[in-house]
């Protein structure tokens, strides 16, 4: 059964009521247990609210810490894309429609989210309320299944371990890095920490990975090391 926070919009409370019940939640907006008792939690944030939470750094950090310490599979679901303007400000969808700028560094937000992912938070992007609703329902269904053939078929040994899946999601938090690129990086370097070390100390090695250009490496380093001025 899913627990749904009473403060969530009626669109979600009504759209998910067949999966559980609505009540006041202290941590997470949608919480449930998987088939093996694994605890799942989704914190839904519209792009505008995410940036405002980041500007009040303590608020976002507290929410992330409680999610990670309370649930085995903590998920941050970001609704609406956060874009970088040329001057490093952030552009997000406005509630009344259209796009609007927010005076907060895009790289600072990405660094916060990357740190959260490294601590164990999973990050999922959606484009609308309908997309979010469908994604939550899909996650719930996924968690109730005994096995997942797609995951098994992607493994070198026939069974991809959860830790490997988390490593892929961690690298996918980097700009321009999708699933295939994340898997290529892991295959080449062996672990996420080795990827980060190469990006920091020897970016020329990263360019040797098929499909990784010098420009992509520069963009990634711009997020990971925005103020770095060493060799």
ZAMARGU-4260 file (C-alpha; in steps of 0.2 Angstrom, whole numbers, plus 5000, padded with zeros to 4 digits):
<rodrens>
0) 5000/5000/5000 | 5006/5017/4996 | 5006/5032/5008 | 5002/5049/5000 | 5006/5065/5008
5) 4990/5075/5012 | 4999/5091/5006 | 5001/5084/4988 | 4990/5092/4974 | 4973/5084/4972
10) 4978/5078/4955 | 4990/5066/4963 | 4979/5061/4978 | 4965/5057/4966 | 4976/5049/4953
15) 4985/5037/4966 | 4971/5033/4978 | 4968/5016/4971 | 4986/5012/4977 | 4984/5017/4995
20) 4979/5031/5007 | 4982/5049/5010 | 4989/5055/5027 | 5001/5068/5034 | 5019/5063/5030
25) 5035/5069/5039 | 5047/5062/5026 | 5043/5059/5008 | 5028/5063/4998 | 5024/5045/4992
30) 5030/5030/5002 | 5028/5011/5000 | 5036/4994/5003 | 5042/4983/4989 | 5038/4965/4987
35) 5053/4960/4997 | 5050/4973/5011 | 5061/4986/5003 | 5056/5003/5008 | 5053/5016/4994
40) 5050/5035/4995 | 5048/5048/4982 | 5050/5067/4986 | 5042/5076/4972 | 5048/5094/4968
45) 5043/5105/4954 | 5058/5113/4946 | 5054/5130/4954 | 5052/5123/4971 | 5068/5113/4969
50) 5078/5129/4966 | 5070/5138/4980 | 5074/5124/4992 | 5092/5124/4985 | 5093/5143/4988
55) 5088/5139/5006 | 5102/5126/5007 | 5098/5120/5024 | 5080/5115/5019 | 5085/5104/5004
60) 5100/5096/5014 | 5088/5092/5028 | 5075/5084/5017 | 5089/5074/5008 | 5097/5068/5024
65) 5080/5062/5031 | 5076/5053/5015 | 5092/5044/5014 | 5092/5039/5032 | 5074/5033/5033
70) 5072/5023/5017 | 5081/5010/5007 | 5077/5018/4990 | 5075/5037/4992 | 5070/5045/4975
75) 5070/5064/4971 | 5058/5066/4957 | 5060/5083/4948 | 5045/5089/4938 | 5050/5101/4924
80) 5067/5105/4917 | 5080/5116/4925 | 5090/5125/4912 | 5106/5135/4913 | 5106/5153/4906
85) 5122/5159/4898 | 5126/5169/4914 | 5125/5153/4924 | 5108/5159/4931 | 5094/5146/4931
90) 5078/5145/4920 | 5063/5136/4926 | 5045/5134/4921 | 5033/5146/4930 | 5017/5141/4938
95) 5007/5153/4927 | 5016/5146/4912 | 5031/5151/4902 | 5049/5151/4908 | 5057/5163/4921
100) 5075/5166/4927 | 5080/5163/4945 | 5096/5172/4952 | 5105/5156/4958 | 5120/5148/4950
105) 5116/5132/4940 | 5133/5124/4944 | 5129/5126/4963 | 5112/5117/4961 | 5120/5103/4951
110) 5134/5101/4964 | 5121/5099/4977 | 5111/5086/4968 | 5127/5077/4963 | 5132/5076/4982
115) 5115/5070/4986 | 5117/5056/4973 | 5134/5051/4980 | 5126/5049/4997 | 5113/5037/4990
120) 5098/5048/4983 | 5091/5043/4966 | 5086/5056/4954 | 5072/5055/4941 | 5067/5069/4929
125) 5049/5071/4923 | 5041/5085/4912 | 5024/5087/4918 | 5011/5081/4932 | 5005/5068/4920
130) 5022/5062/4918 | 5026/5062/4936 | 5010/5052/4940 | 5014/5039/4927 | 5031/5037/4933
135) 5026/5035/4951 | 5013/5021/4946 | 5027/5013/4936 | 5039/5013/4950 | 5026/5006/4962
140) 5022/4992/4949 | 5041/4989/4947 | 5043/4987/4966 | 5030/4974/4967 | 5038/4962/4954
145) 5048/4947/4960 | 5061/4948/4946 | 5066/4960/4932 | 5071/4952/4916 | 5078/4968/4908
150) 5090/4971/4923 | 5096/4953/4922 | 5099/4953/4904 | 5110/4969/4905 | 5122/4960/4917
155) 5139/4953/4913 | 5135/4938/4923 | 5117/4937/4920 | 5112/4946/4936 | 5115/4965/4937
160) 5118/4969/4956 | 5109/4984/4963 | 5125/4992/4967 | 5130/4992/4949 | 5113/5000/4945
165) 5116/5013/4957 | 5133/5017/4950 | 5125/5020/4933 | 5112/5031/4940 | 5126/5041/4949
170) 5135/5044/4934 | 5119/5049/4924 | 5118/5064/4936 | 5133/5072/4926 | 5128/5084/4912
175) 5126/5075/4895 | 5129/5058/4902 | 5115/5046/4898 | 5114/5027/4902 | 5125/5021/4888
180) 5139/5034/4892 | 5138/5030/4910 | 5140/5011/4907 | 5154/5015/4895 | 5163/5025/4908
185) 5161/5011/4921 | 5167/4998/4909 | 5183/5009/4905 | 5187/5015/4923 | 5179/5001/4934
190) 5170/5013/4947 | 5162/5030/4949 | 5176/5036/4960 | 5189/5032/4947 | 5179/5042/4934
195) 5178/5057/4946 | 5197/5055/4949 | 5201/5055/4930 | 5190/5070/4927 | 5199/5079/4941
200) 5217/5073/4938 | 5218/5067/4920 | 5204/5072/4909 | 5213/5066/4894 | 5210/5049/4899
205) 5191/5052/4899 | 5192/5057/4881 | 5198/5040/4876 | 5181/5033/4880 | 5171/5031/4864
210) 5159/5045/4861 | 5167/5057/4874 | 5173/5073/4866 | 5185/5086/4874 | 5170/5098/4874
215) 5159/5086/4884 | 5173/5083/4897 | 5175/5102/4898 | 5156/5104/4902 | 5157/5090/4915
220) 5172/5097/4923 | 5163/5114/4924 | 5150/5107/4935 | 5161/5096/4946 | 5175/5109/4947
225) 5167/5126/4944 | 5180/5135/4955 | 5195/5124/4952 | 5210/5134/4945 | 5224/5121/4948
230) 5233/5110/4936
</rodrens>
